[in-house]
Amino acid sequence: HDPNRAFTDGKRVAEGIGGRRGSRNSPTLLNAMFNGGQFWDGRAASLEEQGKMPLVNPDEMGNHSLDEVATRIGAIPEYTREFQQVFGTTATIDGIAKAIAAFERTLVSANSPLDRYLAGEVNAMSEAARSGMILFRGKARCGVCHAFNQNFATFATFPFLTDMNYRNTGIAANYDGFGALARRAMNAARDQSDGVSSEVARHERAGELGRFLISGNTLDVGAFRTPSLRNVELTAPYFHDGSAATLEDVVRYYLKGGNQNPNRDWQLEPVALNDEEQRDLVEFLKALTSDDARRLIGHP
């Protein structure tokens, strides 16, 4: 989560210790405090809970236990002093998680051209971006998942251009065996009360089942969190698997209605946009970039 990359890493999927590669793209930490759930599948309910998990993931930071992390941090004199000053204790894993989360809650990013436009600065967005906004809310159907109302009062209440939901848009079907895996998962869920069988959970590509691994609900097979679109210009590549290199690629993907699969969200359908409309839509997405975030990474 490099600050110079808008708190992403710019890679298709995350890389951990020893060059080990994960299966999911590293999301931005900007505005993460407002997420309804952390990670692409929402398996952590809070920033504190989320912050502990990578520490002991064998492919990320590779510590053997959370106690080991606290011991290693506690052996550093500077941290010993800071923990005593802030928490009145030695280094603990809960204190470490609280400290990380407290920092993440400072990463609030607003003040984009769209914000200024909705506040009455009519020239804050280019003509192309304004055209793209109309497409976004209407013909392009982006607002179905990335909720957005042009009324400023409403927008101020729901400003993140996401429905905070989990949806199957067909990205998981990039994996050739997804259909068979999905069927196994749904059959197993019907046959047992806990929803996710250990056999399915151990599958090498089980991560493509997305939110289902957390909820056990067959409607969540292949579903991933609808991300906020704020600063999306700065956070390539896109989707949970990093399979879209550019915003133009994202738009073209949704024009076809995503990848077909039995669990695809029922609200997703093909859209017809000409080349100029696609360019305008991308210009609108760029108008969601915070001036603060742009300055942070030295982006023109």
C-alpha positions as CSV (number, residue, x, y, z in Angstrom):
1,H,0.0,0.0,0.0
2,D,2.5,2.6,-1.3
3,P,1.5,6.2,-0.6
4,N,3.1,7.1,-3.9
5,R,0.7,4.8,-5.7
6,A,-2.5,6.1,-3.9
7,F,-1.9,3.4,-1.2
8,T,-2.0,0.5,-3.7
9,D,1.0,-1.4,-5.2
10,G,0.3,-1.1,-8.9
11,K,0.6,-4.8,-9.4
12,R,-2.0,-7.2,-10.8
13,V,-2.1,-9.2,-7.5
14,A,-0.4,-8.7,-4.2
15,E,3.2,-9.9,-3.6
16,G,4.4,-11.0,-0.2
17,I,7.5,-12.4,1.4
18,G,9.9,-14.2,-0.9
19,G,8.0,-12.9,-4.0
20,R,5.0,-15.1,-3.2
21,R,2.0,-14.0,-5.1
22,G,-1.5,-13.8,-3.8
23,S,-4.7,-14.2,-5.8
24,R,-6.2,-10.7,-5.3
25,N,-5.4,-7.2,-6.2
26,S,-4.3,-4.8,-3.4
27,P,-7.1,-2.2,-2.9
28,T,-6.4,1.4,-1.9
29,L,-6.5,2.4,1.7
30,L,-7.9,5.8,0.8
31,N,-11.3,6.1,2.5
32,A,-11.0,2.4,3.7
33,M,-12.4,3.5,7.0
34,F,-15.8,3.9,5.3
35,N,-15.9,0.4,3.8
36,G,-18.8,-1.8,5.0
37,G,-16.3,-4.7,5.2
38,Q,-12.6,-5.0,4.7
39,F,-10.9,-7.1,2.0
40,W,-12.6,-8.0,-1.3
41,D,-14.8,-10.5,0.4
42,G,-15.6,-8.5,3.5
43,R,-14.2,-11.1,5.9
44,A,-13.0,-8.4,8.3
45,A,-15.6,-6.2,9.9
46,S,-13.2,-3.5,11.1
47,L,-9.8,-2.0,10.2
48,E,-8.4,-3.4,13.5
49,E,-9.5,-6.9,12.6
50,Q,-8.2,-6.5,9.0
51,G,-4.8,-5.2,10.2
52,K,-4.0,-8.5,12.0
53,M,-4.6,-10.9,9.2
54,P,-1.8,-10.1,6.8
55,L,0.7,-10.3,9.6
56,V,0.3,-14.1,9.9
57,N,-0.7,-14.9,6.4
58,P,2.1,-17.3,5.1
59,D,2.1,-15.6,1.7
60,E,2.1,-12.0,2.9
61,M,4.2,-11.3,6.0
62,G,4.7,-14.9,7.2
63,N,4.9,-14.4,10.9
64,H,4.1,-17.6,12.8
65,S,1.7,-16.1,15.3
66,L,0.3,-12.7,16.4
67,D,2.2,-13.2,19.7
68,E,5.4,-13.4,17.7
69,V,4.6,-10.0,16.0
70,A,4.0,-8.4,19.4
71,T,7.3,-9.7,20.8
72,R,9.2,-8.5,17.8
73,I,7.7,-5.0,17.9
74,G,8.2,-4.9,21.7
75,A,11.9,-5.6,21.3
76,I,12.4,-2.3,19.5
77,P,13.1,0.4,22.1
78,E,11.4,3.2,20.1
79,Y,8.2,1.2,20.0
80,T,8.5,0.3,23.7
81,R,8.5,4.0,24.6
82,E,5.6,4.8,22.2
83,F,3.4,2.0,23.4
84,Q,3.9,3.0,27.0
85,Q,3.1,6.6,26.2
86,V,0.0,5.9,24.1
87,F,-1.4,2.8,25.6
88,G,0.3,2.5,29.0
89,T,1.4,-1.1,28.2
90,T,4.0,-3.0,26.4
91,A,3.4,-3.8,22.8
92,T,0.3,-5.9,22.3
93,I,-1.3,-7.2,19.1
94,D,-4.4,-5.3,19.9
95,G,-2.4,-2.1,20.4
96,I,-0.6,-2.7,17.1
97,A,-3.9,-3.2,15.3
98,K,-5.4,0.0,16.9
99,A,-2.3,2.0,15.9
100,I,-2.4,0.9,12.3
101,A,-6.2,1.5,12.1
102,A,-5.8,4.9,13.7
103,F,-3.4,5.9,10.9
104,E,-5.7,4.4,8.2
105,R,-8.5,6.5,9.5
106,T,-6.5,9.6,8.6
107,L,-6.5,8.6,4.9
108,V,-9.7,10.4,4.0
109,S,-9.8,11.7,0.4
110,A,-12.4,14.0,-1.0
111,N,-12.2,17.4,-2.8
112,S,-12.5,16.0,-6.3
113,P,-13.8,17.9,-9.4
114,L,-17.1,16.1,-9.0
115,D,-17.5,17.4,-5.4
116,R,-16.8,20.9,-6.5
117,Y,-19.2,20.6,-9.4
118,L,-22.0,19.4,-7.2
119,A,-21.3,22.2,-4.8
120,G,-22.0,24.7,-7.5
121,E,-18.7,25.2,-9.3
122,V,-20.1,24.5,-12.8
123,N,-16.7,24.6,-14.5
124,A,-15.0,22.2,-12.1
125,M,-15.6,19.3,-14.6
126,S,-14.9,19.4,-18.3
127,E,-17.7,19.1,-20.8
128,A,-16.6,15.6,-21.6
129,A,-16.7,14.7,-17.9
130,R,-20.2,16.2,-17.5
131,S,-21.4,14.1,-20.5
132,G,-19.8,11.1,-18.9
133,M,-21.7,11.8,-15.6
134,I,-25.0,11.7,-17.5
135,L,-24.0,8.4,-19.1
136,F,-22.8,7.0,-15.7
137,R,-26.2,7.7,-14.1
138,G,-28.3,6.7,-17.1
139,K,-27.4,4.8,-20.3
140,A,-24.2,3.2,-19.1
141,R,-26.0,1.9,-15.9
142,C,-22.9,2.3,-13.7
143,G,-25.1,3.7,-10.9
144,V,-26.8,0.3,-10.5
145,C,-23.8,-0.8,-8.4
146,H,-21.9,2.5,-7.9
147,A,-24.7,4.4,-6.3
148,F,-24.7,8.1,-7.2
149,N,-27.3,10.9,-7.0
150,Q,-26.6,14.2,-8.6
151,N,-28.5,16.0,-5.8
152,F,-25.7,17.4,-3.6
153,A,-27.5,16.8,-0.3
154,T,-28.1,13.2,-1.2
155,F,-24.6,12.8,-2.5
156,A,-23.2,14.2,0.7
157,T,-24.9,11.3,2.5
158,F,-23.7,8.6,0.1
159,P,-20.5,10.0,-1.4
160,F,-18.5,6.9,-2.2
161,L,-20.1,5.7,-5.4
162,T,-20.6,2.2,-4.2
163,D,-23.7,0.3,-2.9
164,M,-21.4,-1.4,-0.3
165,N,-22.7,-4.7,-1.6
166,Y,-21.0,-7.9,-3.0
167,R,-21.8,-8.8,-6.6
168,N,-20.8,-11.4,-9.1
169,T,-19.9,-9.4,-12.3
170,G,-18.3,-12.4,-14.0
171,I,-14.7,-11.6,-13.0
172,A,-14.3,-14.9,-11.2
173,A,-15.2,-16.6,-14.4
174,N,-11.8,-15.5,-15.8
175,Y,-10.7,-18.8,-14.2
176,D,-11.5,-21.6,-16.6
177,G,-12.7,-24.0,-14.0
178,F,-14.9,-21.5,-12.2
179,G,-18.2,-23.1,-13.4
180,A,-17.3,-26.5,-12.0
181,L,-16.0,-25.1,-8.8
182,A,-19.2,-23.0,-8.3
183,R,-21.4,-26.1,-8.9
184,R,-19.4,-28.0,-6.3
185,A,-19.7,-25.2,-3.8
186,M,-23.4,-24.8,-4.2
187,N,-24.1,-28.5,-4.1
188,A,-22.0,-28.8,-0.9
189,A,-23.8,-25.8,0.6
190,R,-27.1,-27.5,0.0
191,D,-26.0,-30.7,1.6
192,Q,-24.7,-29.2,4.9
193,S,-25.8,-26.6,7.3
194,D,-22.6,-24.5,7.5
195,G,-22.7,-23.5,3.9
196,V,-19.0,-24.1,3.0
197,S,-17.5,-27.6,3.0
198,S,-13.9,-28.0,4.0
199,E,-13.3,-29.8,0.7
200,V,-14.4,-26.8,-1.2
201,A,-12.6,-24.4,1.0
202,R,-9.3,-26.3,0.4
203,H,-9.6,-26.0,-3.4
204,E,-6.6,-24.2,-4.8
205,R,-8.8,-21.6,-6.5
206,A,-11.4,-21.4,-3.7
207,G,-10.7,-17.7,-3.4
208,E,-12.6,-17.2,-6.7
209,L,-15.8,-18.1,-4.8
210,G,-15.5,-14.7,-3.1
211,R,-18.1,-13.7,-0.5
212,F,-19.5,-17.2,-0.5
213,L,-16.6,-18.4,1.6
214,I,-17.6,-16.0,4.3
215,S,-21.4,-16.1,4.1
216,G,-22.0,-19.6,2.9
217,N,-24.9,-18.2,0.9
218,T,-25.1,-19.6,-2.6
219,L,-26.2,-16.2,-3.9
220,D,-22.7,-15.0,-3.0
221,V,-20.7,-17.4,-5.2
222,G,-18.2,-15.4,-7.2
223,A,-19.3,-12.2,-5.6
224,F,-16.8,-9.5,-4.5
225,R,-17.2,-6.1,-2.9
226,T,-18.3,-3.2,-5.0
227,P,-15.4,-0.8,-4.6
228,S,-15.6,2.9,-4.2
229,L,-14.7,4.8,-7.4
230,R,-13.1,7.7,-5.7
231,N,-9.5,8.0,-7.0
232,V,-10.1,5.1,-9.3
233,E,-7.9,6.8,-11.9
234,L,-4.9,6.3,-9.6
235,T,-5.4,2.7,-8.6
236,A,-4.8,0.5,-11.7
237,P,-5.0,-2.4,-12.4
238,Y,-8.6,-3.1,-11.7
239,F,-11.0,-5.8,-10.4
240,H,-10.3,-8.3,-7.6
241,D,-7.8,-10.2,-9.8
242,G,-6.2,-7.1,-11.4
243,S,-7.3,-8.4,-14.9
244,A,-8.1,-4.9,-16.3
245,A,-5.1,-2.7,-16.9
246,T,-6.9,0.5,-17.6
247,L,-10.2,2.3,-17.1
248,E,-10.8,1.9,-20.8
249,D,-10.5,-1.9,-20.3
250,V,-13.0,-1.7,-17.4
251,V,-15.5,0.1,-19.5
252,R,-15.2,-2.3,-22.4
253,Y,-15.6,-5.2,-20.0
254,Y,-18.9,-3.9,-18.8
255,L,-20.1,-3.1,-22.3
256,K,-20.4,-6.8,-22.9
257,G,-22.2,-7.4,-19.7
258,G,-19.3,-9.2,-18.0
259,N,-18.4,-12.8,-18.3
260,Q,-21.4,-15.2,-18.5
261,N,-21.8,-17.6,-15.6
262,P,-24.8,-19.0,-13.7
263,N,-24.2,-16.8,-10.7
264,R,-23.7,-13.5,-12.5
265,D,-25.6,-10.6,-10.9
266,W,-29.1,-10.3,-12.5
267,Q,-28.8,-6.6,-12.8
268,L,-25.7,-6.8,-15.1
269,E,-26.5,-6.6,-18.8
270,P,-24.7,-5.5,-22.0
271,V,-24.6,-1.7,-22.8
272,A,-24.1,-0.1,-26.2
273,L,-21.8,3.0,-26.0
274,N,-20.0,4.4,-29.0
275,D,-16.3,5.4,-28.8
276,E,-17.0,9.0,-27.9
277,E,-19.4,8.0,-25.1
278,Q,-16.8,5.6,-23.7
279,R,-14.2,8.4,-23.7
280,D,-16.6,10.7,-21.9
281,L,-17.3,8.0,-19.3
282,V,-13.6,7.6,-18.6
283,E,-13.3,11.4,-18.3
284,F,-16.0,11.3,-15.6
285,L,-14.2,8.6,-13.7
286,K,-11.1,10.7,-13.7
287,A,-13.1,13.6,-12.3
288,L,-13.5,11.5,-9.1
289,T,-9.8,11.9,-8.3
290,S,-9.2,14.0,-5.2
291,D,-6.8,16.9,-5.6
292,D,-5.2,15.8,-2.4
293,A,-4.6,12.3,-3.7
294,R,-3.2,13.7,-7.0
295,R,-0.7,15.9,-5.1
296,L,0.3,13.0,-2.9
297,I,1.6,10.9,-5.8
298,G,2.8,13.9,-7.9
299,H,0.2,13.1,-10.6
300,P,-0.5,16.0,-13.0
